[in-house]
Amino acid sequence: MVKSKQTYSSSDGSVKIRVHADGSKADILLNEDVNLINSNALEELLKEAEIVYGFENAIEFCKKEKIERERGEYFPLALADNTSWEAEVEIIIEPLECLLSPRLFSLNDLSRVRYITTGEKLAKVKTGDGSGGQNKNIFGRKIKDLASDKNFLDTFLGTNVEFDTRRNLIIASGNGYALVENGKRISVTDNIFLQQDIIDGDYEIKSGLTLEGSLFGSSLNVGGNLKVQGKVENCSEKGIIASGNIELDSADNSLLICKGNLEFSNLLLNCQVFADGYIKGTERSSISGGELQAGRYIEAATIGSESGEETIAEIGISPYLKALMILISRSLRQSNWNYKEPDNTEPLVRDLKEMEMKYLKALPDFLSLHREEKKITGYIDILPPTRLRIFHLTRLINNEGEPLTFELVHSESN
Protein backbone atom coordinates (compact mmCIF):
# COMPACT_ATOMS: atom_id res chain seq x y z
CA MET A 1 0.00 0.00 0.00
CA VAL A 2 1.36 3.43 -0.98
CA LYS A 3 1.47 5.91 1.89
CA SER A 4 -0.24 9.25 1.27
CA LYS A 5 2.16 10.99 3.68
CA GLN A 6 5.72 10.39 4.78
CA THR A 7 7.47 11.87 7.80
CA TYR A 8 11.16 12.77 8.10
CA SER A 9 12.78 13.51 11.49
CA SER A 10 16.09 15.07 12.48
CA SER A 11 18.47 12.93 14.53
CA ASP A 12 17.78 14.93 17.69
CA GLY A 13 14.00 14.97 17.13
CA SER A 14 13.80 18.73 17.12
CA VAL A 15 12.40 18.94 13.57
CA LYS A 16 9.91 16.80 11.66
CA ILE A 17 8.74 17.24 8.10
CA ARG A 18 5.54 15.62 6.87
CA VAL A 19 5.35 15.31 3.08
CA HIS A 20 2.23 14.63 0.99
CA ALA A 21 3.17 11.97 -1.55
CA ASP A 22 1.36 13.76 -4.39
CA GLY A 23 3.74 16.71 -3.99
CA SER A 24 1.02 19.15 -3.08
CA LYS A 25 2.19 20.08 0.42
CA ALA A 26 4.83 19.68 3.12
CA ASP A 27 4.33 20.59 6.80
CA ILE A 28 6.98 21.20 9.46
CA LEU A 29 6.86 20.58 13.19
CA LEU A 30 9.32 22.31 15.55
CA ASN A 31 9.92 20.91 19.00
CA GLU A 32 12.33 23.74 19.82
CA ASP A 33 12.22 27.49 19.49
CA VAL A 34 12.78 28.41 15.86
CA ASN A 35 15.89 30.36 16.78
CA LEU A 36 17.45 27.25 18.27
CA ILE A 37 16.91 25.04 15.21
CA ASN A 38 20.08 23.73 13.59
CA SER A 39 19.97 25.07 10.04
CA ASN A 40 22.18 22.24 8.83
CA ALA A 41 19.76 19.68 10.22
CA LEU A 42 16.84 21.39 8.46
CA GLU A 43 18.79 21.55 5.21
CA GLU A 44 19.57 17.83 5.41
CA LEU A 45 15.88 17.00 6.00
CA LEU A 46 14.82 19.06 3.00
CA LYS A 47 17.41 17.30 0.89
CA GLU A 48 16.27 13.89 2.13
CA ALA A 49 12.60 14.72 1.45
CA GLU A 50 13.59 16.19 -1.97
CA ILE A 51 11.68 19.43 -1.30
CA VAL A 52 12.97 22.22 -3.54
CA TYR A 53 9.96 24.43 -4.30
CA GLY A 54 6.88 26.06 -2.79
CA PHE A 55 8.35 27.84 0.27
CA GLU A 56 7.12 31.27 -0.84
CA ASN A 57 3.69 29.79 -1.54
CA ALA A 58 3.56 28.51 2.05
CA ILE A 59 4.60 31.91 3.47
CA GLU A 60 1.90 33.68 1.45
CA PHE A 61 -0.67 31.10 2.51
CA CYS A 62 0.18 31.51 6.19
CA LYS A 63 -0.10 35.28 5.89
CA LYS A 64 -3.43 35.04 4.13
CA GLU A 65 -4.87 32.53 6.59
CA LYS A 66 -3.13 34.18 9.59
CA ILE A 67 -1.46 30.95 10.64
CA GLU A 68 1.05 31.37 13.48
CA ARG A 69 3.98 29.04 13.98
CA GLU A 70 3.63 27.18 17.26
CA ARG A 71 6.07 24.78 18.82
CA GLY A 72 4.87 21.21 18.74
CA GLU A 73 2.30 21.85 15.96
CA TYR A 74 2.59 21.21 12.23
CA PHE A 75 2.30 24.24 9.95
CA PRO A 76 2.84 24.69 6.19
CA LEU A 77 6.45 24.53 4.99
CA ALA A 78 5.95 24.28 1.23
CA LEU A 79 2.93 24.37 -1.08
CA ALA A 80 2.52 23.50 -4.73
CA ASP A 81 1.45 26.35 -7.00
CA ASN A 82 -2.20 25.38 -7.31
CA THR A 83 -3.20 21.71 -7.41
CA SER A 84 -6.82 22.63 -8.11
CA TRP A 85 -5.86 24.29 -11.41
CA GLU A 86 -7.64 23.03 -14.55
CA ALA A 87 -7.15 23.85 -18.21
CA GLU A 88 -9.38 26.46 -19.78
CA VAL A 89 -10.24 25.87 -23.43
CA GLU A 90 -11.61 28.55 -25.74
CA ILE A 91 -13.09 27.11 -28.93
CA ILE A 92 -12.25 29.32 -31.91
CA ILE A 93 -14.88 28.00 -34.33
CA GLU A 94 -18.36 29.51 -34.18
CA PRO A 95 -20.95 27.17 -32.57
CA LEU A 96 -23.19 27.28 -35.66
CA GLU A 97 -20.29 26.02 -37.76
CA CYS A 98 -19.97 22.83 -35.71
CA LEU A 99 -21.83 19.56 -35.61
CA LEU A 100 -23.17 18.55 -32.20
CA SER A 101 -23.17 14.87 -33.19
CA PRO A 102 -21.77 12.84 -36.09
CA ARG A 103 -25.30 11.46 -36.61
CA LEU A 104 -27.50 13.54 -38.90
CA PHE A 105 -31.15 13.38 -39.89
CA SER A 106 -30.70 15.55 -42.97
CA LEU A 107 -27.76 16.29 -45.26
CA ASN A 108 -28.97 19.89 -45.35
CA ASP A 109 -27.49 20.23 -41.85
CA LEU A 110 -24.01 20.01 -43.41
CA SER A 111 -24.44 23.22 -45.40
CA ARG A 112 -23.61 25.36 -42.34
CA VAL A 113 -20.85 23.14 -40.95
CA ARG A 114 -17.23 24.12 -41.43
CA TYR A 115 -14.91 21.69 -43.18
CA ILE A 116 -11.57 21.52 -41.40
CA THR A 117 -8.17 20.77 -42.93
CA THR A 118 -5.06 19.37 -41.25
CA GLY A 119 -3.20 21.89 -39.11
CA GLU A 120 -6.14 24.28 -38.72
CA LYS A 121 -6.52 25.95 -35.31
CA LEU A 122 -9.58 24.80 -33.38
CA ALA A 123 -9.18 26.06 -29.80
CA LYS A 124 -6.90 28.04 -27.50
CA VAL A 125 -5.76 26.42 -24.25
CA LYS A 126 -4.92 28.40 -21.11
CA THR A 127 -2.35 26.42 -19.16
CA GLY A 128 -1.46 28.87 -16.38
CA ASP A 129 -3.29 29.20 -13.05
CA GLY A 130 -3.34 33.02 -13.14
CA SER A 131 -1.41 33.29 -9.83
CA GLY A 132 2.01 33.92 -11.32
CA GLY A 133 3.26 30.50 -10.23
CA GLN A 134 5.26 28.10 -12.34
CA ASN A 135 2.75 25.25 -12.12
CA LYS A 136 5.13 23.11 -10.02
CA ASN A 137 4.75 20.84 -7.01
CA ILE A 138 7.04 20.92 -3.97
CA PHE A 139 9.47 18.54 -5.71
CA GLY A 140 9.90 21.08 -8.53
CA ARG A 141 8.03 18.95 -11.04
CA LYS A 142 5.29 20.20 -13.34
CA ILE A 143 1.86 19.58 -11.84
CA LYS A 144 0.16 19.46 -15.21
CA ASP A 145 1.59 18.12 -18.44
CA LEU A 146 -1.45 18.46 -20.69
CA ALA A 147 0.07 16.42 -23.47
CA SER A 148 -0.08 13.36 -21.19
CA ASP A 149 -2.93 14.40 -18.88
CA LYS A 150 -5.60 11.74 -19.45
CA ASN A 151 -8.39 13.85 -17.95
CA PHE A 152 -7.56 16.77 -20.25
CA LEU A 153 -7.25 14.54 -23.30
CA ASP A 154 -10.51 12.68 -22.59
CA THR A 155 -12.41 15.88 -21.82
CA PHE A 156 -11.37 18.11 -24.69
CA LEU A 157 -9.69 16.07 -27.44
CA GLY A 158 -11.72 13.82 -29.72
CA THR A 159 -10.71 12.20 -33.02
CA ASN A 160 -8.35 13.74 -35.58
CA VAL A 161 -7.14 16.51 -33.24
CA GLU A 162 -3.98 17.05 -31.21
CA PHE A 163 -2.60 19.41 -28.58
CA ASP A 164 0.18 21.71 -29.77
CA THR A 165 2.14 22.23 -26.53
CA ARG A 166 4.39 24.90 -28.04
CA ARG A 167 1.53 27.20 -29.03
CA ASN A 168 -1.05 25.99 -26.47
CA LEU A 169 -3.52 25.23 -29.25
CA ILE A 170 -5.77 22.33 -30.17
CA ILE A 171 -5.29 21.77 -33.89
CA ALA A 172 -6.64 19.39 -36.51
CA SER A 173 -4.55 16.32 -37.32
CA GLY A 174 -6.84 15.28 -40.18
CA ASN A 175 -9.50 16.55 -42.55
CA GLY A 176 -13.23 16.48 -41.82
CA TYR A 177 -16.17 18.35 -40.37
CA ALA A 178 -15.94 20.30 -37.12
CA LEU A 179 -17.64 18.46 -34.26
CA VAL A 180 -18.06 19.73 -30.68
CA GLU A 181 -19.76 17.33 -28.27
CA ASN A 182 -21.09 18.35 -24.85
CA GLY A 183 -19.96 21.89 -25.53
CA LYS A 184 -16.25 21.11 -25.11
CA ARG A 185 -14.99 17.87 -26.69
CA ILE A 186 -13.52 18.83 -30.07
CA SER A 187 -13.22 16.44 -33.02
CA VAL A 188 -12.71 16.55 -36.75
CA THR A 189 -14.97 13.80 -38.00
CA ASP A 190 -14.06 12.12 -41.27
CA ASN A 191 -17.26 10.10 -41.34
CA ILE A 192 -20.90 11.20 -41.11
CA PHE A 193 -23.80 8.93 -40.13
CA LEU A 194 -27.08 9.74 -41.89
CA GLN A 195 -30.31 8.28 -40.57
CA GLN A 196 -32.56 8.66 -43.61
CA ASP A 197 -33.11 7.61 -47.22
CA ILE A 198 -31.77 9.86 -49.99
CA ILE A 199 -34.39 10.22 -52.71
CA ASP A 200 -33.88 12.23 -55.91
CA GLY A 201 -31.03 14.12 -54.30
CA ASP A 202 -27.73 15.52 -55.55
CA TYR A 203 -25.17 15.91 -52.78
CA GLU A 204 -21.45 16.34 -52.29
CA ILE A 205 -19.98 15.32 -48.93
CA LYS A 206 -16.34 16.07 -48.22
CA SER A 207 -16.00 13.32 -45.60
CA GLY A 208 -16.94 9.67 -45.54
CA LEU A 209 -20.58 8.64 -45.12
CA THR A 210 -22.41 5.77 -43.46
CA LEU A 211 -25.97 5.83 -44.82
CA GLU A 212 -28.39 4.03 -42.52
CA GLY A 213 -30.96 4.05 -45.28
CA SER A 214 -31.23 3.68 -49.07
CA LEU A 215 -30.36 5.65 -52.19
CA PHE A 216 -33.04 6.13 -54.84
CA GLY A 217 -32.56 8.09 -58.07
CA SER A 218 -29.80 10.21 -56.58
CA SER A 219 -26.29 11.47 -57.23
CA LEU A 220 -23.73 11.41 -54.45
CA ASN A 221 -20.05 12.36 -54.29
CA VAL A 222 -18.31 11.29 -51.07
CA GLY A 223 -14.82 12.40 -50.02
CA GLY A 224 -14.02 9.19 -48.19
CA ASN A 225 -15.50 5.75 -47.64
CA LEU A 226 -19.19 5.13 -48.36
CA LYS A 227 -21.25 2.48 -46.61
CA VAL A 228 -24.91 2.00 -47.58
CA GLN A 229 -26.96 -0.23 -45.29
CA GLY A 230 -30.06 -0.13 -47.49
CA LYS A 231 -30.57 -0.39 -51.26
CA VAL A 232 -29.08 1.55 -54.16
CA GLU A 233 -31.54 1.89 -57.04
CA ASN A 234 -31.64 3.93 -60.26
CA CYS A 235 -28.63 6.09 -59.43
CA SER A 236 -27.21 6.12 -62.92
CA GLU A 237 -27.17 9.72 -64.16
CA LYS A 238 -24.21 11.23 -62.28
CA GLY A 239 -23.68 8.14 -60.22
CA ILE A 240 -22.40 7.37 -56.75
CA ILE A 241 -18.74 8.39 -56.39
CA ALA A 242 -16.40 7.77 -53.43
CA SER A 243 -12.73 8.71 -53.11
CA GLY A 244 -12.37 5.76 -50.74
CA ASN A 245 -14.14 2.38 -50.61
CA ILE A 246 -17.79 1.52 -51.21
CA GLU A 247 -19.60 -1.09 -49.15
CA LEU A 248 -23.23 -2.02 -49.83
CA ASP A 249 -25.78 -4.80 -49.83
CA SER A 250 -27.26 -4.57 -53.34
CA ALA A 251 -27.46 -2.16 -56.26
CA ASP A 252 -29.81 -2.01 -59.25
CA ASN A 253 -29.38 0.04 -62.44
CA SER A 254 -26.77 2.33 -60.88
CA LEU A 255 -23.37 3.84 -61.63
CA LEU A 256 -20.85 3.15 -58.85
CA ILE A 257 -17.35 4.67 -58.92
CA CYS A 258 -14.69 4.39 -56.21
CA LYS A 259 -10.96 4.95 -55.89
CA GLY A 260 -10.63 2.05 -53.47
CA ASN A 261 -12.47 -1.28 -53.28
CA LEU A 262 -16.13 -2.13 -53.73
CA GLU A 263 -17.65 -4.87 -51.59
CA PHE A 264 -21.25 -6.08 -51.80
CA SER A 265 -23.31 -8.74 -50.03
CA ASN A 266 -26.05 -9.80 -52.46
CA LEU A 267 -26.65 -8.47 -55.97
CA LEU A 268 -25.28 -6.07 -58.56
CA LEU A 269 -28.02 -5.93 -61.21
CA ASN A 270 -27.44 -4.09 -64.48
CA CYS A 271 -24.91 -1.74 -62.88
CA GLN A 272 -21.86 0.06 -64.14
CA VAL A 273 -19.11 -0.35 -61.54
CA PHE A 274 -15.62 1.20 -61.66
CA ALA A 275 -13.13 0.52 -58.84
CA ASP A 276 -9.37 1.09 -58.76
CA GLY A 277 -9.05 -1.73 -56.22
CA TYR A 278 -11.11 -4.92 -56.31
CA ILE A 279 -14.81 -5.71 -56.69
CA LYS A 280 -15.75 -8.46 -54.28
CA GLY A 281 -19.01 -10.18 -53.33
CA THR A 282 -19.81 -12.68 -50.59
CA GLU A 283 -20.30 -16.42 -51.07
CA ARG A 284 -23.98 -15.78 -51.86
CA SER A 285 -23.41 -12.81 -54.18
CA SER A 286 -24.37 -12.39 -57.81
CA ILE A 287 -23.38 -10.06 -60.64
CA SER A 288 -26.11 -9.98 -63.28
CA GLY A 289 -25.84 -7.81 -66.39
CA GLY A 290 -24.05 -4.50 -66.61
CA GLU A 291 -20.37 -3.67 -66.85
CA LEU A 292 -17.75 -3.95 -64.11
CA GLN A 293 -14.17 -2.71 -64.24
CA ALA A 294 -11.61 -3.24 -61.47
CA GLY A 295 -7.93 -2.44 -61.15
CA ARG A 296 -7.11 -5.69 -59.35
CA TYR A 297 -9.65 -8.51 -59.35
CA ILE A 298 -13.38 -9.29 -59.47
CA GLU A 299 -14.96 -12.02 -57.33
CA ALA A 300 -18.56 -13.17 -56.85
CA ALA A 301 -20.41 -16.43 -56.37
CA THR A 302 -22.15 -16.10 -59.73
CA ILE A 303 -21.25 -13.88 -62.67
CA GLY A 304 -23.71 -13.57 -65.53
CA SER A 305 -27.43 -13.12 -66.15
CA GLU A 306 -29.95 -15.96 -66.21
CA SER A 307 -32.17 -13.80 -68.44
CA GLY A 308 -29.53 -13.73 -71.19
CA GLU A 309 -28.34 -10.13 -70.83
CA GLU A 310 -24.63 -9.67 -71.45
CA THR A 311 -22.39 -9.14 -68.43
CA ILE A 312 -18.96 -7.53 -68.90
CA ALA A 313 -16.21 -7.98 -66.29
CA GLU A 314 -12.86 -6.33 -66.94
CA ILE A 315 -9.53 -5.81 -65.20
CA GLY A 316 -7.86 -2.66 -66.48
CA ILE A 317 -5.91 0.52 -65.78
CA SER A 318 -7.42 2.86 -63.18
CA PRO A 319 -11.16 2.38 -63.82
CA TYR A 320 -11.81 5.20 -61.32
CA LEU A 321 -10.04 7.80 -63.47
CA LYS A 322 -11.54 6.34 -66.63
CA ALA A 323 -15.07 6.73 -65.26
CA LEU A 324 -14.46 10.31 -64.10
CA MET A 325 -13.09 11.23 -67.53
CA ILE A 326 -16.22 9.80 -69.14
CA LEU A 327 -18.42 11.90 -66.84
CA ILE A 328 -16.45 15.08 -67.53
CA SER A 329 -16.56 14.46 -71.28
CA ARG A 330 -20.31 13.99 -71.04
CA SER A 331 -20.64 17.28 -69.14
CA LEU A 332 -18.63 19.06 -71.82
CA ARG A 333 -20.89 17.72 -74.57
CA GLN A 334 -24.00 18.69 -72.66
CA SER A 335 -22.71 22.24 -72.16
CA ASN A 336 -22.30 22.66 -75.95
CA TRP A 337 -18.73 23.77 -75.38
CA ASN A 338 -16.91 25.59 -78.17
CA TYR A 339 -13.54 27.33 -78.45
CA LYS A 340 -15.09 30.80 -78.81
CA GLU A 341 -16.68 30.80 -75.35
CA PRO A 342 -14.59 28.50 -73.17
CA ASP A 343 -14.93 30.36 -69.85
CA ASN A 344 -17.72 28.26 -68.34
CA THR A 345 -15.99 24.99 -69.18
CA GLU A 346 -12.34 25.81 -68.56
CA PRO A 347 -12.32 24.05 -65.15
CA LEU A 348 -13.75 20.90 -66.73
CA VAL A 349 -11.18 20.95 -69.53
CA ARG A 350 -8.39 21.48 -67.01
CA ASP A 351 -9.64 18.60 -64.84
CA LEU A 352 -9.90 16.36 -67.87
CA LYS A 353 -6.30 17.04 -68.91
CA GLU A 354 -5.04 16.40 -65.37
CA MET A 355 -6.89 13.08 -65.23
CA GLU A 356 -5.50 12.05 -68.61
CA MET A 357 -1.97 12.61 -67.28
CA LYS A 358 -2.72 10.62 -64.11
CA TYR A 359 -4.23 7.84 -66.20
CA LEU A 360 -1.05 7.51 -68.24
CA LYS A 361 1.04 7.42 -65.07
CA ALA A 362 -1.16 4.63 -63.67
CA LEU A 363 -0.01 2.17 -66.35
CA PRO A 364 3.27 1.13 -64.61
CA ASP A 365 1.40 0.41 -61.36
CA PHE A 366 -1.06 -1.82 -63.19
CA LEU A 367 1.67 -3.71 -65.01
CA SER A 368 3.60 -4.22 -61.75
CA LEU A 369 0.72 -6.24 -60.24
CA HIS A 370 1.44 -9.95 -60.01
CA ARG A 371 -0.29 -12.01 -62.65
CA GLU A 372 -2.36 -13.88 -60.02
CA GLU A 373 -3.77 -10.59 -58.69
CA LYS A 374 -5.37 -9.79 -62.05
CA LYS A 375 -8.18 -12.31 -62.13
CA ILE A 376 -11.92 -12.79 -62.38
CA THR A 377 -13.50 -15.47 -60.19
CA GLY A 378 -16.94 -17.03 -60.19
CA TYR A 379 -17.11 -19.22 -57.10
CA ILE A 380 -20.12 -21.17 -58.34
CA ASP A 381 -20.61 -20.35 -61.99
CA ILE A 382 -20.12 -17.90 -64.82
CA LEU A 383 -23.28 -17.72 -66.93
CA PRO A 384 -23.40 -16.87 -70.63
CA PRO A 385 -23.27 -14.49 -72.28
CA THR A 386 -20.39 -13.00 -70.27
CA ARG A 387 -17.39 -11.12 -71.61
CA LEU A 388 -14.21 -11.33 -69.50
CA ARG A 389 -11.30 -9.04 -70.22
CA ILE A 390 -7.88 -8.54 -68.63
CA PHE A 391 -5.99 -5.65 -70.22
CA HIS A 392 -5.83 -6.65 -73.91
CA LEU A 393 -6.97 -10.29 -73.46
CA THR A 394 -10.66 -11.11 -73.92
CA ARG A 395 -12.64 -14.31 -73.33
CA LEU A 396 -16.30 -14.83 -74.26
CA ILE A 397 -18.29 -17.24 -72.12
CA ASN A 398 -20.92 -18.81 -74.37
CA ASN A 399 -21.46 -21.99 -72.37
CA GLU A 400 -21.74 -22.60 -68.64
CA GLY A 401 -18.63 -24.02 -67.05
CA GLU A 402 -16.38 -23.26 -70.00
CA PRO A 403 -12.71 -23.56 -68.93
CA LEU A 404 -10.80 -20.32 -68.47
CA THR A 405 -7.15 -19.36 -68.91
CA PHE A 406 -4.87 -19.25 -65.86
CA GLU A 407 -5.24 -15.50 -65.69
CA LEU A 408 -8.97 -15.92 -65.09
CA VAL A 409 -9.83 -18.24 -62.22
CA HIS A 410 -13.09 -20.15 -62.25
CA SER A 411 -13.91 -22.68 -59.53
CA GLU A 412 -16.68 -25.24 -59.95
CA SER A 413 -19.11 -25.69 -57.06
CA ASN A 414 -18.63 -28.89 -55.11
Secondary structure by P-SEA (a helix, b strand, c coil): ccccbbbbbcccccbbbbbcccccbbbbbbccccccccaaaaaaaaaaacccccaaaaaaaaaaacccccccccccccccccccbbbbbbbcccccccccccccccccccccbbbbcccccccccccccccccccccccccccccccccaaaaacccccccccccccccccccccccbbbccccbbbbccbbbbccccccccccccbbbbcccccccbbbbbccbbbbcbbbcccccccbbbccbbbbccccbbbbbbcbbbbbcccccbbbbbbccbbbbcccbbbcbbbbbbcccccccccccccccbbbbbbbccaaaaaaaaaaaaaaaaaccccccccccaaaaaaaaaaaaaaaaaaaaaaacccccccccccccccccbbbbcccbbbbbccccccccccbbbbccc
